[in-house]
Amino acid sequence: MDVVFREDEMKVSDPDGATHMALFNRVCLNIIRQHQGKKDSMAAKRRGAACNGEFRSELLFG
């Protein structure tokens, strides 16, 4: 998961904030992992969701 979300580059100083970010990242990773449409890597799907609202909607709403 560190490779996909680049957790080493995140600067969260608040312990609660770090916990929340870790939970958010796990949820996003599970959504991407469950997607069956595109046969791209998880990093490619994450970038695709960041750039393409239609693909992001497909990930979130099926």
N, C-alpha and C positions, 0 to 999 in steps of 0.2 A: 504494500500500500504506500510505502514511503516513496517509491519510484513514481507511482502514478500521480500522487498529490504533492510531491516535493516537500514533505514535511520538514526536512532539515532547513529549508529556506524560510519557513514561517517564523515570525517573531511575535509570539504571544507570551507576555510576561505574567499575566494573571493566571494562577493555577486553575481557577474555575473556567476561565476562557479557553485554556488548553484542553480541558476535559470536554467542553462543549464542541470545540473544533474537531477533536478526535471522534466524537459521536457523530457529528455531521459528516465527516469524511467516511466513516464506516457505512452510514446510511447511503451515501452517494455511491460508494463502491458496490454495495449490494444491488442497487438499482441498475448500475451499469452491467454487473455480472449476470443479472437475470435477463437482460435484453437479448433476444434471439434474432433480431432483424439483420443487422450488419455483422459481418465476420471480421471486424477490425480488432486491434489490440485495445485494452482498456484505456491506455493513454490516448489513443486515437479517438475513441468514443468520447472521452472527457473533453478533448479539444473540439470535437465536432459539436458537442452539446454547448460549449462556450460560444461558438461562432454561429451556430444555426439554431434559431428559435424553433423551427419546425421539428428538428431532430430532438431537441430538448423536450418539447411537448410529447413526442413519441416515447421518450424514455420515461417521463413522469406519468403519463396518462394511458399508456398502452397503445 
